[in-house]
Amino acid sequence: MNRRLVIRPMAHEDIESVSCIEAECFSMPWSAEAYRKVLEDDKCLYLVATLDSNVVGMCGVVNLLGEGDINNVAVTAAERGQGIAFVMLKELIKRGEERGIADFTLEVRVSNQAAIHTYEKLGFVSEGIRPKFYEKPMEDAMIMWRRRM
Ligand SMILES: CC(C)(COP(=O)(O)OP(=O)(O)OC[C@H]1O[C@@H](n2cnc3c(N)ncnc32)[C@H](O)[C@@H]1OP(=O)(O)O)[C@@H](O)C(=O)NCCC(=O)NCCS
């Protein structure tokens, strides 16, 4: 990749770009207002990935008493398959650990092989299935954990 990839904390100025990626990637996208709220919440850490300063992906974690709930992981379709999600999540986990998060969890659609593969590469393992967790379309969720030994 010749372009410069930077992973940095999400800022209010990023919300418009992040909302576009939400709308592209998710059937039930978060609103701009929801992002404004997490950016003002000390328990939340949200990052963006930029390529030559353009926002191409995001992810976030909510610190619940030392457990990190990861959500909103997405990379714009045009930039997938270059390792951006992997690098971004590695940085999220590093920064989360620095803030005292020991164990990380997330849910993922059972059919989402690209995401499951990426999470497994980062050390997440499936610990169960939550039936019919998702809507639009209805689908089971795999619950994954990355626990500090
Ligand atoms: C999941 C997502 C964030 C991955 O982003 P990305 O930047 O393309 O991810 P990476 O390039 O870091 O890694 C993708 C990996 O999945 C693999 N992959 C892609 N499609 C796959 C498939 N159908 N089956 C198995 N593996 C697949 C790639 O080969 C790559 O692995 P590798 O690096 O070992 O070759 C992206 O696909 C996305 O935004 N999807 C829509 C939103 C979404 O589903 N988010 C997750 C919600 S839980």
The ligand as an SDF file (V2000), in Angstrom:
LIG
                    3D

 48 50  0  0  0  0  0  0  0  0999 V2000
  -15.0850   -7.2860    8.5120 C   0  0  0  0  0  0  0  0  0  0  0  0
  -14.2990   -6.1240    7.8740 C   0  0  0  0  0  0  0  0  0  0  0  0
  -14.2470   -4.9950    8.8820 C   0  0  0  0  0  0  0  0  0  0  0  0
  -12.8860   -6.5960    7.5420 C   0  0  0  0  0  0  0  0  0  0  0  0
  -12.1630   -5.4670    7.0580 O   0  0  0  0  0  0  0  0  0  0  0  0
  -10.8190   -5.6380    6.1680 P   0  0  0  0  0  0  0  0  0  0  0  0
  -10.0390   -4.3940    6.2870 O   0  0  0  0  0  0  0  0  0  0  0  0
  -11.1690   -6.1120    4.8180 O   0  0  0  0  0  0  0  0  0  0  0  0
  -10.1070   -6.8260    6.9770 O   0  0  0  0  0  0  0  0  0  0  0  0
   -8.6300   -7.3470    6.8130 P   0  0  0  0  0  0  0  0  0  0  0  0
   -8.1400   -7.0010    5.4420 O   0  0  0  0  0  0  0  0  0  0  0  0
   -7.8360   -6.9070    7.9860 O   0  0  0  0  0  0  0  0  0  0  0  0
   -8.8320   -8.9070    6.9690 O   0  0  0  0  0  0  0  0  0  0  0  0
   -9.8290   -9.5750    6.2580 C   0  0  0  0  0  0  0  0  0  0  0  0
   -9.4730  -11.0660    6.2920 C   0  0  0  0  0  0  0  0  0  0  0  0
  -10.6250  -11.8170    5.9640 O   0  0  0  0  0  0  0  0  0  0  0  0
  -10.3070  -12.7020    4.8980 C   0  0  0  0  0  0  0  0  0  0  0  0
  -11.5300  -12.9210    4.1600 N   0  0  0  0  0  0  0  0  0  0  0  0
  -12.1640  -12.0990    3.3280 C   0  0  0  0  0  0  0  0  0  0  0  0
  -13.2890  -12.6730    2.8720 N   0  0  0  0  0  0  0  0  0  0  0  0
  -13.3600  -13.9020    3.4640 C   0  0  0  0  0  0  0  0  0  0  0  0
  -14.2890  -14.9650    3.4090 C   0  0  0  0  0  0  0  0  0  0  0  0
  -15.3820  -14.8950    2.6630 N   0  0  0  0  0  0  0  0  0  0  0  0
  -14.0270  -16.0710    4.1330 N   0  0  0  0  0  0  0  0  0  0  0  0
  -12.9270  -16.1680    4.9320 C   0  0  0  0  0  0  0  0  0  0  0  0
  -12.0080  -15.1650    5.0240 N   0  0  0  0  0  0  0  0  0  0  0  0
  -12.2320  -14.0580    4.2920 C   0  0  0  0  0  0  0  0  0  0  0  0
   -9.2240  -11.9920    4.1250 C   0  0  0  0  0  0  0  0  0  0  0  0
   -8.4890  -12.8920    3.3210 O   0  0  0  0  0  0  0  0  0  0  0  0
   -8.3970  -11.4180    5.2670 C   0  0  0  0  0  0  0  0  0  0  0  0
   -7.6110  -12.4050    5.8880 O   0  0  0  0  0  0  0  0  0  0  0  0
   -6.0120  -12.5280    5.5940 P   0  0  0  0  0  0  0  0  0  0  0  0
   -5.4350  -11.1830    5.9190 O   0  0  0  0  0  0  0  0  0  0  0  0
   -5.5740  -13.5940    6.5390 O   0  0  0  0  0  0  0  0  0  0  0  0
   -5.8960  -12.8830    4.1500 O   0  0  0  0  0  0  0  0  0  0  0  0
  -14.9800   -5.6550    6.5550 C   0  0  0  0  0  0  0  0  0  0  0  0
  -15.1960   -6.7720    5.7320 O   0  0  0  0  0  0  0  0  0  0  0  0
  -16.2900   -4.9300    6.7610 C   0  0  0  0  0  0  0  0  0  0  0  0
  -16.3160   -3.7280    7.0290 O   0  0  0  0  0  0  0  0  0  0  0  0
  -17.4310   -5.6260    6.6050 N   0  0  0  0  0  0  0  0  0  0  0  0
  -18.7440   -4.9910    6.7510 C   0  0  0  0  0  0  0  0  0  0  0  0
  -19.0130   -4.6070    8.1770 C   0  0  0  0  0  0  0  0  0  0  0  0
  -18.8890   -5.7900    9.0880 C   0  0  0  0  0  0  0  0  0  0  0  0
  -19.3310   -6.8770    8.7960 O   0  0  0  0  0  0  0  0  0  0  0  0
  -18.2650   -5.5420   10.2550 N   0  0  0  0  0  0  0  0  0  0  0  0
  -18.0710   -6.5500   11.2840 C   0  0  0  0  0  0  0  0  0  0  0  0
  -19.2010   -6.5160   12.2180 C   0  0  0  0  0  0  0  0  0  0  0  0
  -18.9950   -7.7060   13.5530 S   0  0  0  0  0  0  0  0  0  0  0  0
  1  2  1  0
  2  3  1  0
  2  4  1  0
  2 36  1  0
  4  5  1  0
  5  6  1  0
  6  7  2  0
  6  8  1  0
  6  9  1  0
  9 10  1  0
 10 11  2  0
 10 12  1  0
 10 13  1  0
 13 14  1  0
 14 15  1  0
 15 16  1  0
 15 30  1  0
 16 17  1  0
 17 18  1  0
 17 28  1  0
 18 19  1  0
 18 27  1  0
 19 20  2  0
 20 21  1  0
 21 22  1  0
 21 27  2  0
 22 23  1  0
 22 24  2  0
 24 25  1  0
 25 26  2  0
 26 27  1  0
 28 29  1  0
 28 30  1  0
 30 31  1  0
 31 32  1  0
 32 33  2  0
 32 34  1  0
 32 35  1  0
 36 37  1  0
 36 38  1  0
 38 39  2  0
 38 40  1  0
 40 41  1  0
 41 42  1  0
 42 43  1  0
 43 44  2  0
 43 45  1  0
 45 46  1  0
 46 47  1  0
 47 48  1  0
M  END
$$$$
